[in-house]
Amino acid sequence: MVGARLQDVDRPRRWLLPMVLALLVLFVVVGSLLS
């Protein structure tokens, strides 16, 4: 039970990094298109 709860806490941190990287790439693409 404790292991499952710890995994649940660790899961958001795992998809947070790819989401931030995708947002950074999106900002770079939009910036290059606007400039």
HELIX and SHEET records of a PDB file:
HELIX    1   1 VAL A    2  LEU A   34  1                                  33    
END                                                                             
